[in-house]
Amino acid sequence: AGDLHKAQQSLELIQSKIVKAAGDTTVIENSDVSPEMESSEKETMSLSLNQTVTQLQQLLQAVNQQLTKEKEHFQVLE
């Protein structure tokens, strides 16, 4: 459960950095992203990364819920 909480915090940090980078064109322009990449491509990449982070957050929540159910079930058996 502690690792899940740390993973959730890491995902939130990553997501905030993605959002910040998407809004800050100088960060994107100075990154390893190809200079030929169009603004729309950068936006698409940012959206894709955000969607991936959201999916990972949902998976973490599902795992956390399952662990909680298992813990409650185990306590009932005791």
Secondary structure in CASP SS format (residue, H / E / C, confidence):
PFRMAT SS
TARGET T0000
AUTHOR 0000-0000-0000
METHOD secondary structure of the structure
MODEL  1
A C 1.00
G H 1.00
D H 1.00
L H 1.00
H H 1.00
K H 1.00
A H 1.00
Q H 1.00
Q H 1.00
S H 1.00
L H 1.00
E H 1.00
L H 1.00
I H 1.00
Q H 1.00
S H 1.00
K H 1.00
I H 1.00
V H 1.00
K H 1.00
A H 1.00
A H 1.00
G H 1.00
D C 1.00
T H 1.00
T H 1.00
V H 1.00
I H 1.00
E H 1.00
N C 1.00
S C 1.00
D C 1.00
V C 1.00
S C 1.00
P C 1.00
E C 1.00
M C 1.00
E C 1.00
S H 1.00
S H 1.00
E H 1.00
K H 1.00
E H 1.00
T H 1.00
M H 1.00
S H 1.00
L H 1.00
S H 1.00
L H 1.00
N H 1.00
Q H 1.00
T H 1.00
V H 1.00
T H 1.00
Q H 1.00
L H 1.00
Q H 1.00
Q H 1.00
L H 1.00
L H 1.00
Q H 1.00
A H 1.00
V H 1.00
N H 1.00
Q H 1.00
Q H 1.00
L H 1.00
T H 1.00
K H 1.00
E H 1.00
K H 1.00
E H 1.00
H H 1.00
F H 1.00
Q H 1.00
V H 1.00
L H 1.00
E C 1.00
END
